[in-house]
Amino acid sequence: MDKSNPPALPLAVAAILGVFDKHASKGGDPTKLSVAEAKELIREQMGPMCEEAKNQPDVTQILQSMDFDGDGEMDIMEFMTFLTCYACACYGKVCEMKGRRK
Ligand SMILES: [Ca+2]
């Protein structure tokens, strides 16, 4: 493996897990994001992009729709599902900007 050019995906996953852990471990169950922790994470990580959106997302509504087990918190699987939806939306925007079909 070329150490000067490490693969991007393991680094991206590590970054995602680091962000999740940083926010989830602030209080309560350190393996889950409370609503307050999730809101702070979204504001910190996605705030500028959300502010540019015409229809700003209702974060509470997003969190409720991603809380599949209904425990009022977001575990890593729920968070990754949320992130997948976010990544797909970003990919759609990139395709649109490049004039590509998805
Ligand atoms: Ca949950």
Residues whose N, C-alpha, C, O or C-beta is under 5 A from the ligand:
A	BS01	CA	D67 F68 D69 G70 D71 G72 E73 M74 D75 E78
